[in-house]
Amino acid sequence: MIKRLHPGPRFCKAVIANGIVTTAGITASNANADTVAQTSDILAQIDALLAEAGTSKANLLTVNIWLRDIAHFAQMNSVWDKWIDMNNLPVRATVEARLAAPELLVEIQVSATV
């Protein structure tokens, strides 16, 4: 059985299947904010999606992070390091990429066990 959370015209915010929840790439609600604020907003959205799926960041498996400018790596990590469960670290990739809109500075996608 596949459960889709928050379907939109092109994709869902998350899909749950075979005991795994996978999110779409999540971007900030306020795209005019700086890297720290965008990262904080995205991680709060991820917390909410994981909770809705019946899990939490303690069960993260993988994380993909895209930064508009890799020079913002430390700023993003300043928020990440306070948020992540240090006893249950996922695998993670972080790369620089052109995002869907110029005001988007960060995009994060995760998967976790349910």
C-alpha positions in Angstrom: 0.0 0.0 0.0 1.2 3.5 -0.9 0.1 6.5 1.0 0.6 10.0 -0.5 0.7 13.1 1.8 -0.4 16.5 0.4 -0.7 15.7 -3.3 -0.4 18.7 -5.6 -0.6 19.2 -9.3 2.8 17.7 -10.0 4.0 15.8 -6.9 3.2 14.9 -3.3 5.0 16.4 -0.3 5.7 12.9 0.9 5.0 9.2 0.0 4.9 6.3 2.5 5.6 2.8 1.2 7.1 -0.4 2.6 7.8 1.2 5.9 9.7 4.2 4.5 8.6 7.8 4.1 10.3 9.9 1.4 9.7 13.6 1.1 9.9 15.8 -1.9 12.5 18.5 -2.0 11.3 20.9 0.6 11.9 24.7 0.2 11.2 27.6 2.6 7.8 29.1 3.0 9.4 32.5 3.0 11.8 32.4 0.1 12.9 36.0 0.8 14.7 35.0 4.0 18.4 34.3 4.4 20.0 30.8 4.5 19.7 30.4 8.2 16.0 31.3 8.2 15.2 29.2 5.2 17.0 26.2 6.7 15.1 26.6 9.9 11.7 26.8 8.1 12.5 23.8 6.0 13.5 21.6 8.9 10.3 22.6 10.8 8.3 21.5 7.7 10.2 18.2 7.6 9.5 17.7 11.3 5.8 18.2 10.6 5.8 15.8 7.6 7.7 13.1 9.5 5.2 13.4 12.5 2.3 13.2 10.1 3.9 10.0 8.7 4.2 8.6 12.2 8.0 9.0 12.5 10.7 11.5 13.5 14.2 12.7 12.6 15.5 10.0 14.9 14.6 7.6 12.1 16.2 9.4 9.2 18.0 7.2 6.7 19.1 9.7 4.0 19.2 13.4 3.5 19.9 15.4 0.3 20.6 19.1 0.6 20.9 21.5 -2.3 22.4 24.9 -1.7 22.2 27.7 -4.3 25.7 28.8 -3.2 28.0 26.3 -1.4 29.5 29.3 0.4 26.4 29.1 2.6 27.4 25.6 3.8 28.4 26.8 7.3 25.2 28.9 7.7 23.0 25.9 6.8 25.0 23.7 9.1 24.6 26.1 12.0 20.9 25.3 11.9 21.3 21.6 11.0 23.7 20.9 13.8 21.2 22.1 16.4 18.3 20.2 14.8 19.7 16.8 13.9 19.6 13.9 16.4 23.3 13.3 17.0 22.6 9.8 18.3 20.9 8.8 15.1 22.7 10.4 12.2 21.6 9.7 8.6 23.7 9.6 5.5 23.8 13.0 3.9 24.8 14.6 0.6 25.1 18.4 0.2 25.8 20.0 -3.2 25.6 23.4 -4.9 22.8 23.6 -7.4 20.6 26.0 -9.4 17.3 25.8 -7.6 13.8 26.4 -9.1 13.7 30.1 -8.3 16.5 32.6 -7.6 15.2 33.5 -4.1 15.4 29.8 -3.0 18.7 29.3 -1.2 18.2 25.8 0.3 16.2 22.6 -0.6 16.2 19.5 1.5 14.8 16.0 0.8 14.7 13.2 3.4 13.7 9.6 3.8 13.0 7.8 7.1 11.7 4.6 8.5 8.1 4.7 9.7 
